[in-house]
Amino acid sequence: MSPRAATAIPIESVEISVYSIPTDAPESDGTLTWNSTTFVLVTVHAGGAAGTGYTYGGTAVATVVRDKLAEVVTGEDALQPPARWAAMQHAARNLGKPGVVAEAISAVDIALWDLRARLLDEPLVIALGAVHEAIPIYGSGGFTSYDNATLCEQLCGWADAGIPRVKMKVGRDPDADTGRVSAARAAIGDDIELFVDANGAYQRKQALGWAQRFSEYGVRWFEEPVSSDDLDGLRRLSENGPPGMDIAAGEYGYHLPYFQQMLAAGAVDCLQADVTRALGITGVLRVAALCDARGMDLSLHCAPQISSQVGTAIWHLRHLEYFHDHVRIEGLAFDGVIEPEPGGVLRPDRTAPGHGLTVKQVDLDEFRVA
């Protein structure tokens, strides 16, 4: 046992900051438009080390961390992130866990795991018990705000970089969807997997019709064809959709009961979870256990620099979403980001303690809002 591990190391302080980072162009999907992304950064200090975590949420996340969560973890042992995770959930009971509170807990939990690994001078993937060396990814963006030329350029860029699967948004303008998907397939060729994501834009029968049409272009992944709250609708699509097309959802899950209900309903062929929403690393590893019990794959949603670390410890891992916006932001925010390797994988660095990321504070400062 490490000498440091034999003695509790009290958490000294928790810092929180919020940044609003503009997109590189207007963006939209089937149900939302945006021109900036809010990045919430948490830093936890103990024993001469600092751990960092983050989420993509509003400034209200910072309020939860400052007013409720910081006092729960300060003074407690930095070497026991799961214990801190449980304490935060109990303390936040009356705030309403799904949503903002879950995002706040996620950011703190990620920071605590990074801190623990740095205190023990070990890579985060080793601390988490990696079963994979590298994580398959798919390029994600393809916003409905893009014209077809921009869409195809982005998808082909990922394909040319060796990423063998790409995803585009659909559902905002159904009259345009066939043409957009047709253009995408023609641009990337037949050897690249094509995924679509409606972000819940379709109704049940409408979604079933689109599933049939998308299958004509070799689409094998249809994400949130209907609202992720419509478990019966998702199940019907999973049962009645084209053979070989997986129905996926789960990115808006914030705690374990949500994922249990989705799995129990038979709503998806592949579950999704987001480490920056679903109660952090500790939470997502519990979601993964639900999938393991069913032999079902789990796909990780966005935040690729931390998701790639967590993904190494997930037995039934399908892949990770390499999302355009988050790739930009994490490259701006951190030194030490890992880049895709040939074959379309992210391979976490095992030579650095923690998750290996260092905050580029000067670069972030111009975007700070809280």
Disulfide bonds with the S-S distance in Angstrom:
none
